[in-house]
Amino acid sequence: MRIVVLLFVIGLLSSGCAHKFTQQKVETNLIKGKTTQQMVLAVFGEPDRKYMTPGMNIVSGGKSRVMHKPYEVWLYTLHQSKLINFLKPEQLRIIFNSDRIVSNYYYEVGSD
């Protein structure tokens, strides 16, 4: 019985437990200026974290200028389990403009 459990655990660790993003999947499904929040939800699901940036105004000589508007950021933080390198962190950060359309994204994979 212990051997069966051990083989199951080794199989789980070697195959990866979490959903894995690839550079190709991210680039194919996230198009700056076109992909909406609804499309992101359909492909990647609910993010692990959402937050709004405060935006930035500059006041000089009694005049106020908007440097950038607030925007929403979604974070997907994943871990790919491997037998040798136990955790390999992945992070997908998606930035939306005020129209809820992708304005930028960053996909980072931890080093081996």
Phi and psi in degrees as a GROMACS rama.xvg file:
@    title "Ramachandran Plot"
@    xaxis  label "Phi"
@    yaxis  label "Psi"
@TYPE xy
-63.5003  -35.5473  ARG-2
-65.6975  -39.8725  ILE-3
-62.2663  -45.197  VAL-4
-64.2562  -43.7878  VAL-5
-61.7194  -43.6375  LEU-6
-64.0515  -38.173  LEU-7
-62.5789  -45.7162  PHE-8
-63.9929  -43.8246  VAL-9
-62.9941  -41.3774  ILE-10
-62.0351  -41.2608  GLY-11
-63.0934  -45.1281  LEU-12
-68.5821  -37.4033  LEU-13
-78.4647  -27.0364  SER-14
-89.0296  -20.8964  SER-15
97.5625  128.589  GLY-16
-93.8095  -32.1868  CYS-17
-100.447  159.123  ALA-18
-61.3424  133.464  HIS-19
-110.59  131.02  LYS-20
-89.9666  154.332  PHE-21
-124.376  158.223  THR-22
-57.3774  -40.8694  GLN-23
-64.1356  -43.7873  GLN-24
-63.0399  -41.9186  LYS-25
-64.8078  -49.3193  VAL-26
-66.7958  -33.0056  GLU-27
-71.0525  -37.2312  THR-28
-98.8596  -12.0481  ASN-29
-115.428  106.589  LEU-30
-114.285  115.795  ILE-31
-58.4597  131.994  LYS-32
83.4684  -3.10365  GLY-33
-129.591  -40.8749  LYS-34
-73.818  128.267  THR-35
-93.0396  167.495  THR-36
-60.3733  -38.4254  GLN-37
-62.9846  -38.6104  GLN-38
-66.5609  -39.9517  MET-39
-62.5495  -44.463  VAL-40
-60.4027  -39.8066  LEU-41
-65.6797  -35.6884  ALA-42
-88.778  -46.3756  VAL-43
-106.146  -12.0713  PHE-44
80.5669  -170.99  GLY-45
-67.7247  136.851  GLU-46
-73.5065  160.92  PRO-47
-71.7421  -29.3401  ASP-48
-152.126  143.126  ARG-49
-129.033  142.289  LYS-50
-154.157  159.904  TYR-51
-108.753  136.294  MET-52
-83.0479  154.223  THR-53
-78.1784  -14.8927  PRO-54
80.0112  177.431  GLY-55
-148.234  127.699  MET-56
-116.582  143.928  ASN-57
-119.46  131.203  ILE-58
-110.821  123.9  VAL-59
-145.093  127.568  SER-60
60.7053  32.6398  GLY-61
80.8023  -0.566804  GLY-62
-109.06  142.547  LYS-63
-108.485  134.16  SER-64
-125.367  139.145  ARG-65
-87.2048  117.448  VAL-66
-80.785  -46.5522  MET-67
-155.998  147.205  HIS-68
-79.5205  161.148  LYS-69
-61.8087  149.478  PRO-70
-143.699  159.044  TYR-71
-97.6003  140.476  GLU-72
-123.749  134.681  VAL-73
-114.629  134.571  TRP-74
-116.855  132.132  LEU-75
-116.786  114.531  TYR-76
-113.275  119.411  THR-77
-124.503  158.826  LEU-78
-131.238  126.231  HIS-79
-98.5228  120.185  GLN-80
-85.5975  135.821  SER-81
-132.083  158.821  LYS-82
-69.2778  -42.8169  LEU-83
-83.923  -57.5105  ILE-84
-94.5126  100.659  ASN-85
-56.8661  -48.4961  PHE-86
-125.823  129.483  LEU-87
-120.879  100.641  LYS-88
-69.9322  141.795  PRO-89
-127.688  142.197  GLU-90
-138.456  131.839  GLN-91
-117.337  119.705  LEU-92
-115.163  121.713  ARG-93
-116.633  128.893  ILE-94
-110.036  127.739  ILE-95
-109.212  145.027  PHE-96
-82.8047  -175.914  ASN-97
-67.007  -16.9049  SER-98
-90.702  7.59557  ASP-99
65.1434  36.9005  ARG-100
-118.221  143.352  ILE-101
-59.8228  123.086  VAL-102
-102.906  -25.9339  SER-103
-165.552  162.326  ASN-104
-153.659  157.725  TYR-105
-136.396  127.278  TYR-106
-119.617  121.492  TYR-107
-126.416  136.145  GLU-108
-120.608  131.689  VAL-109
-59.6435  154.535  GLY-110
-74.5609  153.673  SER-111
